[in-house]
Amino acid sequence: MPISDLEIFQTAKLWADRHGDDAILEARKMVTHFQQLGDRDGADVWLRTILALETLRTPQPNRLS
């Protein structure tokens, strides 16, 4: 079963809390690890997590409704 975007963002938030400024660097290590194992699905999950980490780091504009 595919991992949802919500699960990816939850993982990214936990990863950021654990690794702080090194979160993306540590996630890249996970991508490499899974690639070395030949686990493309695992590597893809971590690539999605990196995108989520980058999104979490990007300041969001203030929205007035």
N, C-alpha and C positions, 0 to 999 in steps of 0.2 A: 504494500500500500504506500503511495507517495506521501512524503512529508509535506504538511501544509505550510503556507507562508506564515501563519500564526506561530506554528511550532519553531520555524526558523528564527523568527524575531524573538521569541522567548529564549531560545538558545543563545542568540546573539547578545541579548541583555545580560543573561547569566555569565556568559563568557567575558563581556566587557567589565562586569562587576568583579570578576575573578582576576582578570589580567590587566585591567586599566589601560594605560597608553600602549601596552604591548599586545593588546587583544588581536589586532589584525595580523601582526607578525606571528603570533602563536597559532592563529587559525591557518595561516599559510603553511606552517609546519605540518599541520594536520592534513592539508591537501597533499603535500609531498608524501607523507606517510602512506596515505591511502593509494596514491598513484603507484608507489613502490610495491604495494601489495597487489596491484592490479585490480583494485576495487574502484571502478569508475563511479558507481553510485555513491559510495562514501565520499570520494573526492568532490563529486558534484554537490553533495549536501554542504560540505565545507566551503565551496565556492559561493553557494547561495548565502551561507552564513557571513562570509566576508562582505558581500553586497549589503546585507542587512546591517552589519557593523558600520559600514561606510554611511549608510542612510541614517543610522542613529547618531553618528558624529556630525552630520551636516546640520547646521542651524536652520531651523524652520522659520519662515517669515511669520510675523504676527498677523493673524487674520481677524478682522473685525466683521462681525455679522450684523 
